[in-house]
Amino acid sequence: MTLLPSANLYAALSAAFPADRTAIAIETPEKNYTWNDIDTLSGQLATFLTGLNVPAGSRVAVQVEKSPVALMLYLATLRAGLVYLPLNTAYREAEVAYFIQDAEPAIVVCDPANQGWVSELANGVGAHVFTLNEAGQGTLTEASASCASDFVTVACPADTLAAILYTSGTTGRSKGAMLSHGNLLANAQVLKTAWGWRSDDVLLHMLPIFHVHGLFVGANGALLAGARMIWLPKFTADDALRYLPRATLMMGVPTYYVRLLAEPRFDKAVCASVRLFISGSAPLLAETFRAFEERTGQRILERYGMSETNMLTSNPYRAEDGQRLAGTVGRPLPGVGVRVVNDADAIVPVGSIGHVQVKGPNVFSGYWRMPEKTRQEFTADGWFRTGDLGRFGGENTPDDYLSIVGRSKDLIISGGFNVYPKEIEEVIDALPGVQESAVIGVPHADFGEAVVAVVVPRAGAHLDPAPLQAELKQRLANFKVPKQVHVVDTLPRNTMGKVQKNVLRTQFQG
């Protein structure tokens, strides 16, 4: 097999860097980094990693706070032909223990505050341990500072493993999705065209980088476009308001947009230079979509993806390609197959709800050390079962637009009837005084499962469960009406903004 240097993702990214390598690539409040700096720093780290004499394909597990150096470590891992394993910074010792035992990394990089217990876990698999803090300092940078920076990026085929992303593990054991250099490059290339990435773009980057959204969509996208990033450790409304006037792109989870809308200072003038706002990682409420358009004159672009697949569908960027519609995730991206099927894997009619299955160069090869699970999650003809429920088309929606109505595991079967939580949530969210809601199923002696709604009121509003139920009885079939309505201050969410329905099921199952 002929090895092409460009098959390494970093080789493709760096080939797209601008001709002027002295231009600023990453801007932070403390320091700026040029395109030369990216190549130099990632080269030093790659030299250091390979100098540890770990085998090709070894895993590099990373649980550190966001910093430009953390991004360089990701790029260095790619360059060195190793496998990047990002870990959510919220994971605790017992969770990290599982990932280290399962992935058996050769190198672990952690926050200095966690070095003690991480070292104990890493010793169990014979891994090297280094530290890196939020300022980009630690034993990793100290040890690599004297290394040569002129590293020759390792050549590899496109199907070479580049990263392992562990799923959240809300049901059963966390699974490591194996993504290749080709998977990641294919998605970055298709998004560059779909979203009109330009070299003069400025991405306001406030997302974490242990996840697809911030790392593979945001950072890879900017690097492949040769575009600047304003790199902030996390989202705050104040920071967003400060930097948006200099940005052309912003990516966020729905919570970011809700918090911006709560700021009176956020208006059309603040985001006059932004050509595209993108939302993902969790469903965007139609109300947020409409309120944002009313405030700014812009429609947020919602898209759909997964750890196993990167991005799959997107609302249109260009007006001539169609409208961005609230409640939908748009059309399949070029080269990506999406189908909605019944339990027998037969395609259902447009407008009907079914299981979402996908296929394409962006889709992962399988789960790390779980061949049986991998076989279960792919159909005989090679389509990946996403576990999501969705439909094409529907009322006031083009037939080729996909809407996600929930997860298969969130489907409620009450008295023999299928109940789709999203449908009920949309009705509840439209009621006066309601900020948002989550609908879950809990065990019930007669019905098998009972529908339960958990509702968050708007600021200053008072919600009474009984009138809410009475109103829903006027709007929904009886089997869909929640048997109980609970009013709470907030819904539990993970770090990417997804509502943790497993937590709600545990809390309200009695």
N, C-alpha and C positions, 0 to 999 in steps of 0.2 A: 504494500500500500504506500502510495506517495504521500508524504506528510507536507501539507501546505501551511505555512506560518499563519495565514489569515484564518485558519480554522480555529485557532486560539482566540477566544473572545477579546482578550486585551489587544491582540494584533489588529483586529478589526476596529476596535475603538480608537486606538492610537493613530491608525491610518487616517482617521477622520478629524484628528486634532487640526486646528487652523495652522496656516503656514507660519504665522507669527507666534512662535511658541513662548514669547515673552509676555504675551497678553494675559490678563487675569482670567483664570478658569474658575476659581473658587474664592468667593469673598466671604469673610467672617467679620464679626465686630472687632476681633483682635488682630487678624492677620489675613493677608491675601496670598493666594497660591497661583502661580502661573502654570501653563501647560508643561513647561520644562520641569517645574517642581513636581508635577504629578509623575512624569516619567522618571525623574531622579529618585524621588522618595520611594515609589513603588519598586524601582530597580534595586535600591539598597535593601529594602525588606525582602525582596525575592532572592537576592544573593544570600542574605542571612538565613532564610528558610531552607534553601537548598544546601547551605553549609552545615545544616544539622544532620544531613545524610539520611533523611527519612525517605522511604520508597515513593516512587511516583504514584499518584493517586491517594496518598495519605490524607486524612481529614485534618483540617485546622478548625477547631471549635473556638468560637469567638463570642464572649459575652461581655461587652464593654459599652460605655456610654458613647453617644454619637460625637464624632470629631472628624476633621479632615484626615487625620492619620489613620483612623479606623477605616475610612474609605480606601486609603492607600494600601492598607493591609489586605482588603478584599481584592484589589487589583493585583497586588503582589502574589497572592495565592493563585490567581488565574495564571499569571505569568510563569510561575514556578511549576505548573502542571499538577498542583495539589487541589484539594476539594474544600471549598469554603462552606462552613457550617455555622451560620449565625444563630444565636440564641437570644430570645427575648430577655431584656434586662429585668423583667419582673419575675422571671423564674427563680425559685428558691432551691435550696440545697438538694432536697429530695427529688425535685424535677430534673435538675442538672445531672444528678447521679444517674438517672435513667438514660439521658442522652449520651453521657460519656461511656456508660457500659454498653450501650447499643451501637454507637458509631465507632467506638475505640479510636479516638483521634490520636495522632502522633504528636500534635501540638495543641495546647490550650492557652488562649489569651483571655485574661479576666481583669476585672477592676482590682486595683491594689487592696481595696477593703475586703475583698473576698479571697485573697490569695491563700489564706490558711486552709479553709475547708475545700477550696478548689484543688489545691495541691494534694490533699489527702485522696480525693476522688481520682485525680489524674495519675497518682502513683499506682493505682490499681490496674491501669492499662499501660503503664510505662511511658506516659506522655511527658513531653517538655512543657513547662509552665512559664508564662511570661505575663507581665502586667502592662496595662495601658489605661490611663485615666481620661477624664473628659477634656483635659487640656492637651491630650496627645502625648503625655509623658508617662514613662514607666520603664521597667526593665527591658521591654521590647525595643523601644527607641534608643535606649542607652547601648544595648548590645549591637544594634544594627548601624549605629551612627558612623562607624569607621569602615563599613562595608562598601565595596565598589558599587557604583550606581549604573554602570554600563552593562546591565544584564540583558542577555539575549533571550527573548521570550521563547519558552519551550513550544516547539511545534507539536501539534496533536490533531487527530481527526476530529470532525465536528461532533461525533457521538461520544467523545470523551467526557466523563463526568466532571462538571464544574462546581456544582453546589448541591447540598442536601438541605431541604427545608422541612422541618418537622411540623406536622399539622398540630392543631391545638389539643387534640386528645380529649375532647369533651365526652366522647363515648369510646371506651376501650383505650387501648394502648396508643400513644402517639406514633404516627407513621412518618418515616423520613422520605419525602418525595425527592427522587434523583433527577436533577436537571443538567442537561449537557451544555457544552459551549454552543452547539448548534441550536438548541432550544432557546437559549437566552438571546443569541444574536438574531434569530429569525423574528422573535417578538419585537426586539428593539428596532429592527429595520422596518417592519410593517407599521409600527406606531409612528416612526419618523415621517412616513408618507401620510398616514391617516390623520395625524394631528398637525401636519404642516410645520414640523420642527425646522428652525432656521439657525444659522450660525450666529445671528445677532439676537437670538432669544436670551432672556434672562429668567431663569427658573427660581422662584422663591421656594426653597427647599426647607420645610419645617417638619417633615415626616421622620419617623425612626428608620434606621437602615438595617434592622434585623428581619425585614419583611419584604415581600415582592414589591409592594407599592413604592416604598422609599428607595430601595436599592436597585431593583431590576427595571422598574418603570421610570422612576424619576432620575436617578443617577446615570444609569446606562443610557437613557434617552438623551440627556444633556451631553454626555461624553460623545455619543455617536454623532450628534449634531454639531459638535464643536462649540456648544453654547455655554455661557457663563451660568454659574449657580451662586445664589446668595444663600449661604449655608448657616442655618440656625439650629441650635441644639434641640429645640422643641417649639411647638406652637404657643404663642401668646397673642392675644388680640392687639396688644400694644405694639409688638414687633411687626405683626402683619401690617398694621396701619402705617408704621414707620417705613417699611421697605416696599410695599405694594406700588407706590408711585414710580419705582424704578424697575419693576418687574414686567415681563410680558406673559408669563405663565405662572399659574399656581395650581398645585395638586394638594388635595386634602381629603380627610374623612368628613362625613356630614357634620360632626360636632364642630369642626373648624368654622364652617359656614354659619351654623346656628349662633356661635359666639360672636362672629363678625356682625351678624344682623342685630345682635343685642347692643351693639355700640352705635350711639347716635353719630359719632364721627365718621362712620363708614358710609360713604356715599359714592355717587358716580364719579366725582372728581378724583377720589383716592385711587380708583382703579382704572382711570382713563387710559393708561398705557398697557393694561393687561388685555391680551387678545383671547385668552382662553383660561377658564376656570374648570378644573377636572375634579370629579368626586368619585370615590370608590372605597372599597374595603367593607362597606356596610351600606344598607339601603338609604337612599336620600328621600326624605319625606316630600311629598308633592307640595305641601305647604311651604317648605323651605325653598324648593325650586321656584315657586311663584313669588314668594317674598323677595328672593334674591333678584329675580328679573325686575320686579317693580322698583327695587332700590337702585339697581345699577344699570338697568337696560340690557343686561347680559343673561343668557341662559347657561346654567352650569351643564357641562357635558358629563353625563354619567356613563360609566363603562362597567364591564363585568369580567372578572378573572378569578383565578384560584392559585394557591401555592403550587399545585401540580401542573398548571398550564400557562402561567402568566396571563396576559390579556386575551380574551376570547371574542368579545363584542364591544361595540362602541356606538353611542349616538354620533351623528355626523358632525364633523368640524365645519365643513363648508356649507353655506346656506343652499347652494345649488344641489347638494346631495340629499337634502331633506331637513326636516325640523328635528330639534332636540325636544323629546317629549318626556314630561314628568312620569315617573313610574315605570319607564322602560329602560333597558340597557342597550337599545339600538340593534344594529345589524351585526352579523358575524364579520369579523375582520377578514381582509383578503387572505386566501389560503387556509382559512380556518373553517372546518365543517362543524355545524351545530344542528342537532336534530332533537325533536321532542317525541318521546315514544311511550307506549303503554308498558305494562308489566312483562309483556312477551317481546319487547324490543321492536314492536311494529309502530311505524310513524302514525301519530294521531292527527286528526284534521286541524287546520288552522283555527285558532280560538279555543281549542281544547287544552286542558292542563295535563301534563305528563312529565316524565323523567327527562332531564336535560343530559344529552350525551354529546361528546365533542371529539374532534380528530384534527390533527395538523402538525406541522413541524415544531410548534411551540409546546406540544404536549409531552410530558415527562415519560420516561421509559418504564417506571415502576417504583415500588417502595423498597427502601433499603432493607435487605435481608428478610424480606417478606414475600417470597415468590407465590405462595398460595393466595395471599391477600391481593397481590398484583393480578393474578389470574381472575380472581373474582370481580375485580373492578374494571376489567376490559371485556367487551363483548367478543364473540367469536370472530366478528369481522373488523375488530380493531378499534372500536369506539370506547372512549373512557366514560365511565358512569360518574358524573359529577356529584351525585347525591342531592342535586338541586331539583326542585319542581318548577316548571315554567310553562309558558305558552307563547306561540307566535301569534301576532295579530290580536284581535279582540276589538272591543268598542273604541272607535275613534283612533285606532292604532293600525298602521300599515301591516300587511301580512308578513313582511320580512323583519319586523321589529320583535325582539325577544323581551318578555317580561318575566322576572323571577318572582315566584309567589311563595317560596319558602324552601326549607330543607326537607328531604324525604323523612328524616328522623323527627322533624317537627310536625309532620302530617298527623292530624288527630282523626281517629276513627271512633266515632261516637254513635252507638246504637246501629252500627253497620253502615253509617254514612261517612264519606270522606269530607273532612272539614279542613279547608286551607286557611291557616292563620292570617296570611297577608290580606285576604279578602275581608275578614272581619276587622283587622287593624285599620284598613283604609276607611271603613265606615265609622269606627270609633274616633279616629283622628279628625274626622270632619265635623264632629259634634262640638257645640260651643263649650269653651272652657277647657278643652283637651289639648295638651301639648303633644303627647305621643302615647303609644300603647304597645303592649306585647301580649299576644294570645298564645296560650299553652294548653296542653292536654295533661290531665292528672288522672290517676286510677279512679275508677268508679264501679261500684258493685253491680249496678244495673246496666250501665251503658258501655262498660269496658273502659272508656275514657270520657271524662267530662271536660267541656270547654270552659276555660277560666281566662278572664281578662285582667291584666295588670295595667293600670292607667295612671299617667302622670298629668296633673293639672297644670294649666298655665299659671304664670306668676299672678298672684292675687285672686285666682279663681277658686271656688269651693265646689267640689264634685261629690255628689251623693250617689252611692252605688245603685240604690233602688230606682231612681228616675232614669239613670243610665240604662239599666236593664230594660225598663219599660220602653224607652225610646228604641232600643235595638230590636225589640219584639215587633215594632212597627216597620222595621227596615230589612229584617233578615228572616229566613226560614227558621222555624222553631228549633230545629236540631243544631243550628249554628249559634243560637243565642247563648252567651256565656251563662253557665249555672252560677258562677260567682264573679263578682267584680271587686278587685282590690285597688284602692287608691294609695299610691306611694309617692314619695318625693322625687326619686330618680330610679331609672332602670340600671341594673348592673351591666357593665360593659367591659370588654377586654381592652387592651392597649390600642387596638386598631379601630375601636368604636363599635364593634359588633355587640349586640345585646346577647347576654349570656342566658339563654333560655333554660339551659340545664340547671343554673343556679335558681331560677324562678320555679322550675318544676320541683326542686328539692324543698324550697321554701314554702310552697303553697300546696303540696301534695296531700296534706291532711284535710 
